[in-house]
Amino acid sequence: MKVFLYAFLLLAALSCKKSDVDIVESDTVLSEYPDWYTLKSPVDRQIEGVWGNYDKTVLISTMSKIFRTTDQGKHWDLVHEQSTGMFGVVQYQDTLFTMSGLSNQTRDKSSQQVLVQADNFSTDDGKTWQKYTAINPALGEIPEFDSPEKFLINPIVAPTKVTYQIFKAFRDENATVGNFTTPGVVKSTGERIDLPQLHQLQSLYFDDQQRLYIVGSDAVCGTEESFKFCNSKGGRGVVYVSKKALP
């Protein structure tokens, strides 16, 4: 099993106090689609992870910052910031944790991405955060590939045991390595779920109502040779939230 851990120390340039996203006048990513709601990052950074419930509270991680909204993304509050990267937020029992490690695991022809290494915790729904110093294997150690106690972000597993995984469309349809795009999600049943636009997808999440959250960058425009984001310079993150529970 190959495991890679990443803990990013962000450059000083990323710590600048930029409060707004510099986007084009006509944003190509809509606030709502027939099957989806969208949440957009309040800063021009990609979103790495998401936690919460669209109708109540949602937290997003842009690596160095955690933002919180209680009104479907109309307003965001910066609730935590640090120099070490945070790949996402997880819930363990009744406490929230930021996770600074990402484990990429492979076995045979299967692969998975798991959040590890808790470094901050919150007991008030993400409003305030404190440094995590306790030692709990579930929140620190790299889990075994088939361990039931792990924080999966790709693929994720529904209660019905159906898995949802970011779909990689390789330039050569017969290839398994090389250049690819991520048009959406594929289920273990073979069904594809494509998004209204093309994004660089990062992670997946189910809320307590079994709605699917697909986390990625701004919409992608242009060709492979002239790649660019449609509405921003830094890839302003977008989260798609399914309107209905998915099986």
JOVENUR-V330677 format. One line per field, one symbol per residue. phi: phi as a letter, one per 20 degrees, with the letter a starting at -180 (. if undefined). A space follows every 10 residues. Layout:
phi=???
//
This chain:
phi=.eccdccedf fgffefedec eedffdffef fbcgdcdcdc gfcecfeebb bpbgecccdc ddmecddccc clnfccdfda bbfefcfrcc dcldcecedd ccdedcbldd cbdcecmfcb ccdcmnfccc fecfccgfdc ffffgdffdb dfcafcdfgf mfdccgedef gefeeccofb dcfrcceffn fdceefcece edacbdefdm eedddaegfd cndgfcfaef cbeenhfcde cffdfdf
//
